[in-house]
Amino acid sequence: MVQMNPIVGDVDGNVRAIGQWVKQARRAGADIVVFPELAITGYPPEDLVLRSSFLRDTNHALQWLTKQCRDLTVVVGYLQEGKRIRPRDAGAFVVSSGLRHVFNAAAVIHDRQVAATCQKTCLPNYGVFDESRYFSPGRKALVCQVRGVRFGVNICEDIWYAGGPTRDQVAAGGAQLILNINASPYHVGKVRTRERMLAERARQNNVVVSYTNMVGGQDEVVFDGNSLIVDRTGTVVTRARAFEEDLLLTDLSFDGKTRSSGKETRSLPRYPVKRVRLSPVAQRKPNRPILLKKPDLLHDLEEIYQALVTGVRDYVRKNGFQNVLVAVSGGIDSALTAVIAADALGHDRVTGVFMPSPFTSRESHVDARALMKALNVRLLNIPITRLWKQYVRVLSPTFGERATDATEENLQARIRGTLVMALSNKFGHLVLTTGNKSEMSVGYATLYGDMAGGFAVIKDVPKVLVYDLARYRNVKAVNAHGAAMIPQRVIDRAPSAELKSGQTDQDALPPYEVLDPILEAYVEQERSLGEIAERGFPLQTVKRVMGMVDRSEYKRRQAPVGIKITQKALGKDRRMPITNRYVKR
């Protein structure tokens, strides 16, 4: 099982990497090598699927790969072009590549021949998934046999349903092993939910399940890996590492008997089973004993932190940036963002920019410098007081007698945004923004100010979780080096944008311990005003928060893409109209 990190659209690079993994697996004595869903194209390819040239290049890459796969069986995900769509069916599909069906498919390559293919039957169309926009669903299930062992191949979502193709592959096709290939994105709790599902599916069908997952970051989603095999009892036999490429080598033995239950055997197949017998090839033995990997699952904070590090590392690497800029303020959000960036890229590829105004406290000066020193990161100091005063002076005749308000406060944020983007233009560095999910949800952020940048690292991290992650990283640093990275005062003192004297976030927002649960209920769980208030929150507070969320959609639509770590992130997961008068009471 090859847990690899492909790059979307890099068909040539991906297929060369697959070829190298095949060689490594062959040297290790593997009979079957399994790659993730759409490993050749990367996932999700989105509107690249609509380009006929992309489909053609994918097919050429598969042909090249086929020639590299001698003396073993390879299962790999790719895009398969099918028959032309009949005119009466054309309205059911958006795919426009010559009006052909396109399938999210798996090729079974056996000894330099594509011996069989299967198409994904259950197409997810929720959250970050848009598969019904691009793909036609498969209608059949596939079971192959080699050396007396029968294995079924299916793709990602196919195994999440009890009535999916797995049932028919076992009951009607006699499969003893299911090879399920995946591009399953990470969110908090997903890893354990996935393992419980796989254990249930294995026990339900009395079959061994191999689950090969993708790893790495792709825009806002991160694939966690954690590929695994569960036996017929639902017990995890072996597991790959989290958030790293890995080759998971396992020896499985079968006695040739089908153990599907009588109930399942009698049920009518929903998916007709196609059976393919593969000719035997030269049998090789592993060149050394196979030691089963079974690393412990990461605990929640470690898992989330690794997802954020992976997301930053791959976004920067895959998009060709060498360095990043972080506007450090002396506050908790920018501190956590800077630490994640340094862990992802190395201290020499991160630059901090400190831009004090008249309202920046002495504590912020000291803490920003202390953080950069602990990270061994270069710090640029660019005061903005004179610029801000000049802006106010220029605007004063137009503002007239109007009282000073948030306009003057936000000018500071917009000056900072202009400066970091100028540095980005001059040096080619990617700007990492530092806003968290709590702020982005209620619009407590300045458009064209602190929202200016290329990638939003903690966009999906609620404020309370920001503190938890900072404490986690400090404990890890103390255990490793004896000293914390983030100054304790940054964690302890009240959060503030420092855009006016004595300002704290609590002046404009409920306490984060109150705000975050309300946001989780409204944004992630789609609860109504009454339902949230019934949880013990003041009705007026809930109503106010919901109004802030709804009014801020236009800001979020213009925000940089950011890493998804919750079940419903502020991006593709949640697509609300900007012009919208509906109130969820």
Order of alpha helices (4+ residues) and beta strands (2+ residues): beta-alpha-beta-alpha-beta-beta-beta-alpha-beta-beta-alpha-beta-alpha-beta-beta-beta-beta-beta-beta-alpha-beta-alpha-beta-alpha-beta-alpha-beta-alpha-alpha-beta-alpha-beta-alpha-alpha-alpha-alpha-alpha-alpha
